[in-house]
Amino acid sequence: MRIPTLLATALTALLLPAAGAAAGATAATAAPARTSSATADPYVDALAPDNEVQVDDAADLVGAPDGRYATVHGRFAEFLVLDLGEGEEGVGDLQVHYALQPGDVFGVTMDVHFLDRDGKRLGQGQLGMIRATGTTTVKAPSSKPYRYLKILTGIRTVAFDSMRAAEPAP
């Protein structure tokens, strides 16, 4: 089971620059990315334009945790792509507030790719969700600032309340 995931990840990573508007229509439901570093915050601001999966209530994933969840409908070999915002790159580990579906009694894991402001890959971490709802941390693979998060969803449906970098980049 792990080999198909690795192959799909490798192929998708190679095709990232060519990926496009497959699910870009869902990006319109999220809040626009901020452009002023004076208002920089460590939270996700929007779905990225090259997001590949359907997200219901995407605005509920933006900003600080508030108990409202965006539902992410995973698709095989496709990514949830999130943007921390222009001028709002983050550093450090990623904190994720999530809720699993009732049938996910064994938990869910997803690969998280950290990308810089130009979309260059900085490394990968592992998102592990084992309780019905909770908060978990994804170890950042690099000390360099990241702007985008690409989460390989598999075929799972999961809900996210918020995601935040440990702190905004200096």
C-alpha positions as CSV (number, residue, x, y, z in Angstrom):
1,M,0.0,0.0,0.0
2,R,2.9,2.4,0.7
3,I,4.6,1.9,-2.7
4,P,1.6,3.2,-4.7
5,T,1.5,6.2,-2.4
6,L,5.2,6.9,-2.9
7,L,4.9,6.5,-6.7
8,A,1.8,8.8,-6.8
9,T,3.7,11.3,-4.7
10,A,6.7,11.2,-6.9
11,L,4.7,11.5,-10.1
12,T,2.6,14.4,-8.7
13,A,5.7,16.2,-7.4
14,L,7.2,16.0,-10.9
15,L,4.0,17.3,-12.5
16,L,3.4,20.1,-9.9
17,P,4.3,23.0,-12.3
18,A,1.9,21.5,-14.9
19,A,-0.8,21.0,-12.3
20,G,-3.5,23.7,-12.6
21,A,-7.1,24.4,-12.4
22,A,-8.3,20.9,-11.8
23,A,-9.9,22.1,-8.6
24,G,-9.1,25.7,-8.7
25,A,-12.7,26.7,-8.6
26,T,-12.8,25.8,-4.9
27,A,-10.1,28.5,-4.2
28,A,-12.7,31.2,-4.7
29,T,-14.5,30.2,-1.5
30,A,-11.4,30.9,0.7
31,A,-10.3,34.2,2.0
32,P,-7.8,36.0,-0.3
33,A,-4.2,36.0,0.6
34,R,-3.0,39.1,2.4
35,T,-0.1,41.0,0.9
36,S,1.0,43.2,3.8
37,S,3.7,41.8,6.1
38,A,2.6,44.2,8.8
39,T,-0.5,41.9,9.3
40,A,1.5,38.7,9.0
41,D,0.1,35.8,10.9
42,P,1.1,32.1,11.0
43,Y,-2.2,30.7,9.8
44,V,-3.3,29.4,6.4
45,D,-4.9,32.2,4.4
46,A,-6.4,30.4,1.4
47,L,-6.5,27.4,-0.9
48,A,-3.7,27.8,-3.4
49,P,-4.7,28.2,-7.1
50,D,-3.3,24.8,-7.9
51,N,-5.3,23.0,-5.3
52,E,-6.4,19.6,-6.7
53,V,-9.2,18.4,-4.4
54,Q,-12.7,19.5,-3.5
55,V,-13.0,21.4,-0.2
56,D,-16.4,22.2,1.3
57,D,-16.6,25.4,3.4
58,A,-13.0,26.3,2.6
59,A,-13.3,29.6,4.5
60,D,-13.5,27.5,7.7
61,L,-9.9,26.3,7.2
62,V,-8.6,29.9,7.1
63,G,-7.3,31.6,10.2
64,A,-7.2,30.7,13.9
65,P,-9.1,27.6,15.1
66,D,-12.8,28.4,15.8
67,G,-14.5,25.0,15.9
68,R,-15.8,25.2,12.3
69,Y,-14.3,22.7,9.9
70,A,-13.7,22.6,6.2
71,T,-14.3,19.2,4.7
72,V,-11.6,17.9,2.4
73,H,-12.6,15.2,-0.1
74,G,-9.4,13.4,-0.9
75,R,-8.7,11.9,-4.3
76,F,-6.1,9.3,-5.2
77,A,-2.7,10.9,-6.0
78,E,-4.1,14.5,-5.7
79,F,-3.1,17.2,-3.2
80,L,-4.8,19.7,-0.9
81,V,-2.7,22.8,-1.6
82,L,-2.7,25.6,1.0
83,D,-1.3,29.1,1.0
84,L,0.0,30.9,4.1
85,G,-0.2,34.1,2.2
86,E,2.2,36.4,0.3
87,G,4.7,37.9,2.7
88,E,3.4,35.5,5.5
89,E,5.8,32.6,5.1
90,G,6.1,30.4,8.2
91,V,8.9,28.7,10.0
92,G,9.0,25.8,12.4
93,D,6.6,22.9,12.9
94,L,3.0,22.9,11.6
95,Q,0.1,22.7,14.0
96,V,-3.0,21.1,12.6
97,H,-6.6,21.1,14.1
98,Y,-8.6,18.3,12.6
99,A,-11.6,16.0,12.8
100,L,-11.8,12.5,11.4
101,Q,-14.8,10.7,9.9
102,P,-16.6,8.3,12.2
103,G,-15.3,5.3,10.4
104,D,-11.6,6.2,10.7
105,V,-11.1,4.2,13.9
106,F,-7.5,3.4,13.1
107,G,-6.5,7.0,12.3
108,V,-5.2,8.6,9.2
109,T,-1.8,9.6,8.0
110,M,-1.0,12.0,5.2
111,D,2.3,13.3,3.6
112,V,2.8,17.0,3.9
113,H,5.2,18.7,1.5
114,F,6.5,22.1,2.5
115,L,7.2,24.6,-0.3
116,D,8.8,28.0,-0.4
117,R,7.3,31.1,-1.9
118,D,8.4,30.1,-5.4
119,G,6.9,26.6,-5.0
120,K,10.3,24.9,-4.5
121,R,10.1,21.8,-2.4
122,L,11.8,22.2,1.0
123,G,11.0,18.7,2.3
124,Q,8.3,16.5,3.6
125,G,6.6,15.7,7.0
126,Q,4.0,13.3,8.2
127,L,0.6,14.3,9.4
128,G,-0.7,11.7,11.8
129,M,-4.3,11.9,13.1
130,I,-5.3,9.2,15.6
131,R,-8.2,10.6,17.6
132,A,-11.7,11.6,16.4
133,T,-10.8,15.3,16.9
134,G,-7.6,16.9,18.0
135,T,-4.5,18.8,17.4
136,T,-1.3,17.3,16.0
137,T,2.1,18.6,14.9
138,V,3.9,18.0,11.7
139,K,7.7,18.4,12.1
140,A,9.0,20.9,9.6
141,P,11.7,19.3,7.4
142,S,13.7,22.5,7.1
143,S,14.5,25.7,9.0
144,K,13.8,27.7,5.8
145,P,10.5,29.7,5.5
146,Y,7.6,28.0,3.7
147,R,4.5,29.5,2.1
148,Y,2.7,26.5,0.6
149,L,1.6,23.2,2.0
150,K,0.8,20.3,-0.3
151,I,-1.0,17.5,1.5
152,L,-1.4,14.1,-0.2
153,T,-4.9,13.3,0.8
154,G,-5.2,9.8,-0.6
155,I,-8.9,8.8,-0.9
156,R,-9.8,10.0,2.6
157,T,-12.3,12.6,3.7
158,V,-11.1,14.6,6.6
159,A,-12.1,17.9,8.2
160,F,-9.6,20.7,9.1
161,D,-10.3,23.7,11.4
162,S,-7.0,25.4,11.0
163,M,-3.3,25.0,10.3
164,R,-0.5,27.3,11.6
165,A,3.2,27.6,11.4
166,A,5.1,27.8,14.7
167,E,5.7,31.5,13.8
168,P,5.8,33.9,10.9
169,A,9.1,34.1,9.1
170,P,11.3,37.0,10.1
